[in-house]
């Protein structure tokens, strides 16, 4: 059985090599090696610790290594990274363990000739600790301090100003809450809180969204009896607020345009008391399967799945009272959950708004008279958010803006039919929601 640090190092190698999603990689590696819950927790903490602070960690390597970071052999580099993560950011781990385990992983590999180099760099980091000179230029310094690419930081500053940009950068390094949506078709929220307490799990109700609970002390969510009983699904509060904005009612016909993996469709069906029709679309068959499996576990009968290309209008689908257009985006609001997004995103940022606007316009054709259309993303970028929503209104006079979550505090002035949610202000993912009503 491989230990936690080995799993973390090889998972990081896969993320770098395959440009894969962090959660899929670490989950697959943990299942592959069938490690204990304790080792799984440590491997996950080290893995995400490195991803969250990779720019910062690589800066430390640059200051202490005799060769450039790009020239360090792949496994040795990951072993140095996991060692530095433990030395600088995981106080409960002895420095000796951090160094020795990294060196041992390299010694047991084809890169064993780098063991002395790995040892030397890590011991140099122990000696200096956090006492290292940061860049003098402000944005370079902030990039190292908050482990953020400069182009991405510039995007935050351009959209929200430096003060709020720094708050976003800070929140990207914080551990996100584990948030669930109670399946109110099967259990009441108070009863589920009691069941959690009986099993040593603390569940706290969200102050801004009904039937949303923040959990702590869960261990593996998928091993909980309450999970298998279909009493809840994992979903950030922001996504639940998005569905609250859509306001689905019993008996209505509702369309979820890009539904996978299904969380919003589940919440829609639950808010409708599982009466009516929720049509959940996705272009990928395997993702359709995820929606079907989730609906089955939750016992939701009103959800119907359909393989469909959102980029083409499909008249066979008909018209709907409510349409949710939650679109693929740059994901800049969920970096604290998927840190790799912050390092891979810059190359294709400019292409997204054109695609999103086209998908929104196509989705609008499914809305019946007096029906509601909600456009949302999990990103913090005005070109994908406000500018898309405003352009849509300007070019679709048959739609009117309608208020979105007026009870919530705005971080800055926005039209009443739009809101941007921020981790540091609302305790949610970074998220944008806008709403429109089609004239009768």
C-alpha positions in Angstrom: 0.0 0.0 0.0 1.4 3.4 -1.0 1.5 6.1 1.7 -0.2 9.5 1.6 2.8 11.5 0.3 3.4 9.1 -2.5 -0.3 9.4 -3.6 -0.1 13.2 -3.3 3.1 13.4 -5.4 1.8 11.1 -8.2 -1.6 12.8 -8.3 0.2 16.1 -8.8 2.2 14.6 -11.6 -1.0 13.6 -13.3 -2.6 17.0 -12.9 0.5 18.6 -14.5 0.8 16.0 -17.3 -2.8 15.5 -18.2 -4.2 19.0 -17.3 -6.9 17.0 -15.5 -9.4 18.2 -12.9 -7.9 17.9 -9.4 -11.0 16.3 -7.8 -11.2 13.6 -10.4 -7.4 12.8 -10.1 -7.2 12.6 -6.3 -10.4 10.6 -6.0 -9.2 8.1 -8.6 -5.8 7.7 -6.9 -7.3 7.3 -3.5 -9.6 4.5 -4.8 -6.7 2.9 -6.7 -4.6 2.6 -3.6 -7.4 1.8 -1.1 -5.7 3.8 1.7 -7.0 4.4 5.2 -9.2 7.5 5.9 -6.3 9.0 7.8 -3.9 8.6 4.9 -6.6 9.8 2.4 -7.1 13.0 4.5 -3.4 13.7 4.6 -2.9 12.9 0.9 -5.8 15.2 0.0 -4.5 18.0 2.3 -1.0 17.9 0.8 -2.3 17.6 -2.8 -4.6 20.6 -2.6 -2.1 22.5 -0.5 0.4 22.3 -3.3 -2.1 23.2 -6.0 -3.4 26.2 -4.0 0.1 27.7 -3.5 2.0 26.4 -6.5 3.3 29.8 -7.6 4.4 30.6 -4.0 6.0 27.2 -3.6 7.8 27.4 -6.9 9.2 30.8 -5.9 10.7 29.2 -2.8 12.2 26.5 -5.0 13.6 29.2 -7.3 15.3 31.0 -4.4 16.9 27.8 -3.0 17.6 25.5 -6.0 20.7 25.6 -8.1 18.8 24.9 -11.3 15.7 26.4 -12.8 12.3 25.0 -11.8 11.5 24.0 -15.4 14.7 21.9 -15.5 13.9 19.8 -12.4 12.9 16.3 -13.2 9.1 15.8 -12.9 8.9 13.5 -9.8 11.7 15.3 -8.0 9.8 18.6 -8.5 6.6 17.2 -7.1 8.4 15.8 -4.1 10.1 19.2 -3.4 6.7 20.8 -3.7 4.9 18.5 -1.3 7.9 18.8 1.1 7.7 22.6 1.1 3.9 22.5 1.5 4.3 20.5 4.7 7.2 22.6 6.0 5.6 26.0 5.5 1.9 25.4 5.7 1.2 22.2 7.8 2.4 22.9 11.3 1.5 19.5 12.8 3.9 17.7 10.5 7.5 17.4 11.7 10.0 18.9 9.3 12.1 15.7 9.4 9.1 13.7 8.2 8.4 16.1 5.4 12.0 15.9 4.2 12.6 12.2 4.7 9.4 11.0 3.0 10.0 13.2 -0.1 13.6 11.9 -0.4 12.4 8.3 0.0 9.8 8.6 -2.8 12.5 9.8 -5.1 15.0 7.1 -4.0 12.5 4.4 -4.9 12.0 5.8 -8.4 13.9 6.1 -11.6 14.9 9.6 -10.5 16.8 8.3 -7.4 19.9 10.3 -8.6 18.0 13.5 -7.6 17.5 12.4 -3.9 20.5 14.6 -2.7 19.1 17.6 -4.5 15.6 17.2 -3.1 17.1 16.9 0.4 19.3 20.0 0.0 16.4 22.2 -1.2 14.0 21.2 1.5 16.6 21.6 4.3 17.4 25.1 2.9 13.7 25.9 3.1 13.6 24.8 6.7 16.5 27.1 7.5 14.9 30.2 6.0 11.3 29.4 6.7 8.9 32.2 5.6 11.7 34.8 5.8 12.4 35.3 2.2 12.5 38.4 0.1 9.4 38.8 -2.1 9.4 40.7 -5.4 9.4 44.4 -5.1 7.0 45.1 -8.0 3.5 45.2 -6.5 1.7 42.8 -8.8 4.6 40.4 -8.9 4.6 40.4 -5.1 0.9 39.8 -4.9 1.2 37.0 -7.5 3.8 35.2 -5.3 2.0 36.0 -2.0 -1.4 34.7 -3.2 -0.2 32.2 -5.8 -2.1 33.8 -8.7 -1.1 34.3 -12.3 -0.6 38.0 -13.1 -3.1 38.1 -16.0 -5.7 36.6 -13.8 -5.0 39.1 -11.0 -5.2 41.9 -13.6 -8.7 40.6 -14.6 -9.8 40.8 -11.0 -8.4 44.3 -10.5 -9.9 45.6 -13.7 -13.4 44.3 -12.8 -13.5 44.9 -9.1 -10.6 47.2 -8.0 -7.5 46.3 -6.1 -9.1 46.1 -2.7 -11.7 43.6 -3.7 -9.3 41.7 -5.9 -7.1 41.1 -2.9 -10.1 39.8 -0.9 -10.8 37.4 -3.8 -7.2 36.2 -3.8 -7.3 35.6 -0.1 -10.5 33.6 -0.4 -9.0 31.5 -3.1 -6.5 30.1 -0.5 -9.2 29.4 2.1 -10.8 26.0 2.6 -14.4 26.0 1.2 -17.2 24.8 3.4 -18.9 21.4 2.7 -22.4 22.5 1.8 -25.4 20.3 1.1 -29.0 20.8 0.0 -31.6 18.9 2.0 -33.8 16.6 0.0 -37.1 17.9 1.4 -39.1 15.4 -0.5 -37.7 12.7 1.9 -36.7 14.5 5.1 -37.2 17.8 6.9 -34.1 19.9 7.5 -34.4 19.9 11.4 -34.6 16.1 11.4 -31.5 15.7 9.2 -29.6 18.0 11.5 -30.5 15.7 14.4 -29.4 12.6 12.4 -26.1 14.3 11.7 -25.6 15.2 15.3 -26.2 11.6 16.4 -23.3 10.6 14.2 -20.9 13.3 15.4 -21.4 15.6 12.4 -22.1 19.3 12.9 -24.6 20.8 10.5 -25.2 24.5 10.5 -28.0 26.1 8.5 -27.0 28.7 6.0 -28.0 32.3 7.0 -28.9 33.2 3.4 -30.6 30.1 1.9 -33.2 27.8 3.4 -32.5 24.0 3.4 -28.7 24.6 2.8 -26.5 23.1 5.5 -22.7 23.6 6.1 -21.2 20.4 7.5 -18.0 19.6 9.5 -16.6 16.4 10.8 -18.1 14.3 8.0 -15.3 12.1 6.9 -16.1 10.6 3.5 -19.5 12.0 2.5 -20.3 9.0 0.2 -19.9 6.6 3.1 -22.7 8.2 5.2 -25.9 6.3 5.6 -27.8 9.5 5.1 -26.2 10.0 1.7 -27.2 6.5 0.5 -30.7 7.1 1.9 -31.0 10.1 -0.5 -31.5 12.7 2.2 -29.3 15.3 0.6 -26.9 16.1 -2.3 -23.7 18.2 -2.2 -24.3 21.7 -3.6 -22.8 25.1 -2.8 -25.2 27.7 -1.4 -24.6 29.9 -4.5 -26.1 27.2 -6.8 -29.1 26.8 -4.4 -29.6 30.6 -4.6 -29.5 30.3 -8.4 -32.4 27.9 -8.3 -34.2 30.0 -5.7 -34.0 32.8 -8.3 -35.6 30.6 -10.9 -38.4 29.9 -8.4 -39.8 26.6 -9.8 -43.3 25.7 -8.7 -45.3 22.5 -8.4 -46.6 21.3 -11.8 -44.4 23.5 -13.9 -42.3 22.4 -16.9 -38.7 23.4 -16.3 -35.6 23.2 -18.5 -32.1 22.9 -17.2 -30.0 23.5 -20.4 -26.6 22.4 -19.3 -27.5 20.2 -16.4 -24.7 17.8 -15.6 -23.8 16.6 -13.1 -27.3 17.4 -12.0 -27.2 19.3 -8.8 -29.4 22.2 -9.9 -31.9 19.8 -11.5 -32.2 18.0 -8.2 -32.8 21.2 -6.3 -35.4 22.3 -8.9 -37.3 19.0 -8.5 -37.1 19.2 -4.7 -38.5 22.8 -4.7 -41.3 21.6 -6.9 -42.0 18.8 -4.4 -41.2 16.4 -7.3 -44.4 17.4 -9.1 -44.2 18.6 -12.7 -41.4 18.0 -15.2 -37.7 18.9 -15.1 -35.9 18.2 -18.4 -32.2 17.9 -17.8 -30.0 18.3 -20.9 -26.4 17.5 -21.7 -24.4 16.8 -24.8 -22.4 13.9 -23.2 -24.0 10.5 -22.7 -21.8 9.7 -19.6 -22.8 12.9 -18.0 -26.5 12.1 -18.6 -25.8 8.9 -16.7 -24.5 11.0 -13.7 -27.8 12.9 -13.6 -29.9 9.7 -13.8 -27.9 8.1 -11.0 -28.2 11.1 -8.8 -32.0 11.4 -9.4 -32.4 7.7 -8.6 -30.5 8.0 -5.3 -32.6 11.0 -4.3 -35.9 9.3 -5.4 -36.8 12.2 -7.7 -39.3 11.0 -10.4 -40.0 14.4 -12.1 -36.5 14.6 -13.7 -36.2 13.4 -17.3 -32.9 13.4 -19.1 -32.2 14.1 -22.7 -29.0 14.1 -24.8 -28.9 17.5 -26.5 -26.5 20.0 -28.0 -27.2 23.4 -26.4 -25.6 25.1 -29.3 -28.5 24.1 -31.6 -32.2 25.0 -31.1 -34.3 21.9 -30.8 -38.0 22.5 -31.4 -38.8 19.0 -30.3 -38.2 20.0 -26.7 -41.1 22.5 -26.7 -41.7 25.5 -24.4 -41.1 25.8 -20.7 -42.4 27.9 -17.8 -38.8 28.3 -16.4 -35.5 27.9 -18.2 -32.1 27.7 -16.3 -29.2 28.6 -18.5 -26.2 27.8 -16.2 -23.4 27.8 -18.7 -19.8 26.5 -19.0 -17.5 29.3 -17.9 -13.9 30.2 -16.8 -14.7 28.9 -13.3 -12.9 31.8 -11.6 -15.4 31.6 -8.7 -14.5 28.1 -7.7 -10.7 28.3 -7.6 -10.7 27.4 -3.9 -12.3 24.1 -4.9 -10.4 23.5 -8.1 -7.1 25.4 -7.8 -5.7 24.2 -11.1 -8.3 26.5 -12.8 -6.2 29.5 -11.9 -3.1 28.2 -13.7 -4.7 26.9 -16.9 -7.4 29.4 -17.7 -5.8 32.5 -19.3 -5.3 31.0 -22.7 -9.0 30.7 -23.6 -10.6 33.5 -21.6 -11.4 35.6 -24.7 -13.4 32.9 -26.5 -15.9 32.3 -23.8 -18.3 35.3 -24.0 -19.1 34.7 -27.6 -20.0 31.1 -26.9 -22.0 32.0 -23.7 -24.0 34.7 -25.5 -24.9 32.4 -28.3 -26.0 29.6 -25.9 -28.1 32.1 -23.9 -29.9 33.4 -27.0 -30.7 29.8 -28.1 -31.9 28.9 -24.6 -34.2 32.0 -24.6 -36.2 30.4 -27.5 -37.5 27.7 -25.1 -39.2 30.2 -22.7 -43.0 30.5 -23.0 -44.8 33.8 -22.7 -44.6 35.2 -19.2 -41.9 32.5 -18.4 -38.6 33.1 -16.5 -35.1 32.8 -17.9 -32.1 32.6 -15.5 -28.5 33.0 -16.7 -25.8 32.1 -14.3 -22.1 31.2 -14.2 -19.6 30.2 -11.5 -17.1 32.8 -12.5 -16.0 36.3 -11.4 -15.5 38.1 -14.6 -17.7 40.9 -16.0 -17.2 39.9 -19.6 -18.9 36.6 -18.9 -21.4 38.0 -16.5 -22.9 41.5 -16.6 -21.8 42.2 -20.1 -23.6 39.1 -21.4 -26.7 39.8 -19.5 -26.8 43.4 -20.5 -26.2 42.6 -24.2 -29.0 40.0 -24.1 -31.5 42.6 -22.8 -30.5 45.1 -25.4 -31.0 42.7 -28.2 -34.1 40.9 -26.9 -36.8 43.4 -26.3 -39.3 40.6 -25.7 -37.6 40.1 -22.3 -37.7 42.3 -19.2 -35.3 42.4 -16.3 -36.7 41.0 -13.0 -35.2 41.5 -9.5 -32.7 38.9 -8.2 -32.3 38.2 -4.5 -33.0 41.8 -3.3 -32.5 40.7 0.3 -28.8 40.0 -0.2 -26.0 42.6 0.1 -24.3 43.6 -3.1 -20.5 44.0 -3.2 -20.8 46.8 -5.6 -23.6 48.6 -7.6 -25.3 46.3 -10.1 -28.7 46.3 -11.9 -31.4 44.9 -9.8 -31.8 41.8 -12.1 -28.1 40.8 -11.5 -26.0 39.8 -8.5 -22.5 38.6 -8.1 -21.8 36.4 -5.0 -18.4 36.4 -3.4 -16.7 33.9 -1.0 -15.5 36.7 1.3 -18.9 38.5 1.5 -21.5 35.8 1.1 -19.6 32.6 2.2 -20.4 31.0 -1.2 -18.6 30.1 -4.4 -18.0 33.1 -6.6 -21.2 33.1 -8.7 -23.2 35.4 -11.0 -27.0 35.2 -11.4 -29.3 37.3 -13.7 -33.0 36.9 -14.4 -35.4 37.9 -17.2 -39.1 37.5 -17.9 -40.6 37.0 -21.3 -43.4 39.4 -22.1 -46.9 37.9 -22.4 
